[in-house]
């Protein structure tokens, strides 16, 4: 019965099985993440950021897209160690756009050097 209900539900295009979580406590462990997010369905994988740039973030991959949607709906704003979680759907295009931005900045720097354009403020 529940599978039949799920087949008739249309999900927004941004919904997928991978959640991106921000504003996590730096000391949170993968086991604690499983305790929090596992209540909403079977989890395939959890990746907690451990570098200075990725601390406080994590990716949670669910087995089922509906479980991911349910977790996103219920855990956005959830309080963990006096920090309110920001739960978003993973967007691959956004990650690639960041890479493209870095590449464009490098190209711009090369062009500025080539044509002798100095945008640094005078000292």
MARRO-758572 format. One record per residue (C-alpha): residue in one letter; z, y, x. Coordinates in pm, 1 decimal. Example, Ala and Ser with C-alpha at 12.3 -4.5 7.8 and 13.67 -1.06 7.14 Angstrom:
2
r type:a; pz:780.0; py:-450.0; px:1230.0;
r type:s; pz:714.0; py:-106.0; px:1367.0;
//
This chain:
123
r type:x; pz:0.0; py:0.0; px:0.0;
r type:x; pz:95.3; py:244.0; px:272.5;
r type:x; pz:-222.6; py:164.2; px:469.9;
r type:x; pz:-428.0; py:238.8; px:158.1;
r type:x; pz:-252.9; py:576.0; px:121.1;
r type:x; pz:-321.1; py:658.4; px:485.0;
r type:x; pz:-691.0; py:579.7; px:449.4;
r type:x; pz:-726.9; py:849.2; px:181.8;
r type:x; pz:-549.2; py:1124.4; px:377.5;
r type:x; pz:-763.7; py:1375.9; px:564.5;
r type:x; pz:-605.3; py:1509.6; px:879.8;
r type:x; pz:-680.4; py:1846.0; px:1041.3;
r type:x; pz:-924.9; py:1821.2; px:1333.3;
r type:x; pz:-665.0; py:1909.4; px:1599.2;
r type:x; pz:-442.5; py:1611.5; px:1510.9;
r type:x; pz:-446.8; py:1326.0; px:1761.8;
r type:x; pz:-214.1; py:1057.4; px:1901.8;
r type:x; pz:-109.9; py:1263.3; px:2205.6;
r type:x; pz:164.0; py:1524.0; px:2172.4;
r type:x; pz:236.5; py:1794.3; px:2429.8;
r type:x; pz:602.4; py:1897.3; px:2435.8;
r type:x; pz:730.5; py:2218.8; px:2596.2;
r type:x; pz:1072.8; py:2377.2; px:2643.7;
r type:x; pz:1243.7; py:2049.9; px:2733.6;
r type:x; pz:1565.4; py:2049.9; px:2937.2;
r type:x; pz:1474.9; py:1997.5; px:3304.1;
r type:x; pz:1713.2; py:1702.4; px:3335.2;
r type:x; pz:1576.0; py:1502.9; px:3038.9;
r type:x; pz:1478.0; py:1143.3; px:3113.2;
r type:x; pz:1199.5; py:928.0; px:2971.3;
r type:x; pz:1463.9; py:708.8; px:2804.6;
r type:x; pz:1605.2; py:1010.0; px:2619.7;
r type:x; pz:1251.6; py:1102.6; px:2516.7;
r type:x; pz:1202.1; py:750.3; px:2377.8;
r type:x; pz:1526.0; py:789.3; px:2179.9;
r type:x; pz:1410.0; py:1118.9; px:2026.9;
r type:x; pz:1042.1; py:1044.3; px:1965.1;
r type:x; pz:1068.4; py:668.2; px:1905.4;
r type:x; pz:1222.3; py:726.5; px:1562.1;
r type:x; pz:879.3; py:825.8; px:1430.2;
r type:x; pz:683.6; py:519.7; px:1539.2;
r type:x; pz:580.6; py:297.0; px:1828.5;
r type:x; pz:511.5; py:487.6; px:2149.3;
r type:x; pz:247.3; py:378.0; px:2397.2;
r type:x; pz:345.5; py:610.6; px:2682.2;
r type:x; pz:566.8; py:906.2; px:2776.5;
r type:x; pz:500.7; py:1127.6; px:3077.9;
r type:x; pz:773.2; py:1377.0; px:3171.5;
r type:x; pz:677.8; py:1660.6; px:3408.2;
r type:x; pz:853.8; py:1644.1; px:3743.8;
r type:x; pz:682.5; py:1906.8; px:3960.3;
r type:x; pz:792.5; py:2272.2; px:3961.5;
r type:x; pz:486.2; py:2364.8; px:3751.0;
r type:x; pz:534.2; py:2087.6; px:3493.1;
r type:x; pz:913.0; py:2067.5; px:3459.2;
r type:x; pz:1026.8; py:2110.9; px:3102.4;
r type:x; pz:708.9; py:1956.6; px:2961.9;
r type:x; pz:604.5; py:1607.7; px:2858.4;
r type:x; pz:326.8; py:1410.3; px:2694.3;
r type:x; pz:402.1; py:1148.9; px:2429.6;
r type:x; pz:128.0; py:904.0; px:2329.9;
r type:x; pz:179.7; py:725.4; px:1998.0;
r type:x; pz:12.3; py:403.2; px:1886.3;
r type:x; pz:-81.2; py:558.5; px:1550.6;
r type:x; pz:-212.0; py:906.0; px:1470.1;
r type:x; pz:1.2; py:930.5; px:1154.6;
r type:x; pz:318.8; py:864.3; px:1354.8;
r type:x; pz:218.0; py:1142.3; px:1595.2;
r type:x; pz:161.3; py:1382.0; px:1304.0;
r type:x; pz:497.9; py:1291.0; px:1151.8;
r type:x; pz:676.6; py:1345.9; px:1485.5;
r type:x; pz:499.8; py:1678.3; px:1540.9;
r type:x; pz:591.3; py:1798.0; px:1192.1;
r type:x; pz:957.3; py:1697.0; px:1222.3;
r type:x; pz:1035.5; py:1771.9; px:1587.7;
r type:x; pz:881.4; py:2117.3; px:1626.6;
r type:x; pz:1187.0; py:2339.7; px:1660.2;
r type:x; pz:1421.5; py:2043.4; px:1713.6;
r type:x; pz:1727.4; py:2140.0; px:1921.6;
r type:x; pz:1783.2; py:1937.9; px:2241.1;
r type:x; pz:2062.0; py:2060.1; px:2473.0;
r type:x; pz:2046.8; py:2409.7; px:2320.3;
r type:x; pz:1668.5; py:2429.8; px:2369.5;
r type:x; pz:1424.3; py:2432.3; px:2079.7;
r type:x; pz:1129.7; py:2199.5; px:2136.1;
r type:x; pz:772.5; py:2319.7; px:2103.4;
r type:x; pz:563.1; py:2021.2; px:1994.4;
r type:x; pz:185.0; py:2061.1; px:1995.7;
r type:x; pz:-113.0; py:1830.3; px:1973.5;
r type:x; pz:-276.4; py:1772.5; px:2311.2;
r type:x; pz:-599.3; py:1968.6; px:2341.3;
r type:x; pz:-826.1; py:1842.9; px:2621.3;
r type:x; pz:-1051.0; py:2148.2; px:2592.2;
r type:x; pz:-759.0; py:2379.0; px:2672.6;
r type:x; pz:-682.4; py:2186.0; px:2992.4;
r type:x; pz:-1046.7; py:2205.0; px:3100.3;
r type:x; pz:-1058.1; py:2577.6; px:3020.9;
r type:x; pz:-771.4; py:2635.8; px:3264.6;
r type:x; pz:-966.7; py:2450.6; px:3533.4;
r type:x; pz:-1277.5; py:2654.6; px:3454.1;
r type:x; pz:-1076.8; py:2976.7; px:3481.1;
r type:x; pz:-960.9; py:2888.8; px:3832.0;
r type:x; pz:-1316.6; py:2805.9; px:3933.6;
r type:x; pz:-1444.2; py:3135.3; px:3790.0;
r type:x; pz:-1171.9; py:3329.8; px:3971.9;
r type:x; pz:-1279.8; py:3169.3; px:4298.9;
r type:x; pz:-1645.0; py:3254.9; px:4230.0;
r type:x; pz:-1550.0; py:3613.8; px:4147.6;
r type:x; pz:-1353.0; py:3642.4; px:4470.5;
r type:x; pz:-1653.9; py:3517.2; px:4670.0;
r type:x; pz:-1884.8; py:3765.3; px:4497.4;
r type:x; pz:-1643.7; py:4051.8; px:4566.7;
r type:x; pz:-1633.6; py:3954.3; px:4933.3;
r type:x; pz:-2013.2; py:3921.0; px:4945.3;
r type:x; pz:-2074.3; py:4267.8; px:4802.5;
r type:x; pz:-1773.7; py:4435.7; px:4965.7;
r type:x; pz:-1595.9; py:4520.2; px:4642.6;
r type:x; pz:-1226.2; py:4583.8; px:4694.9;
r type:x; pz:-1015.8; py:4593.3; px:4378.2;
r type:x; pz:-680.3; py:4607.8; px:4556.3;
r type:x; pz:-493.1; py:4935.6; px:4493.9;
r type:x; pz:-492.2; py:5174.0; px:4792.2;
r type:x; pz:-177.1; py:5175.6; px:5002.7;
//
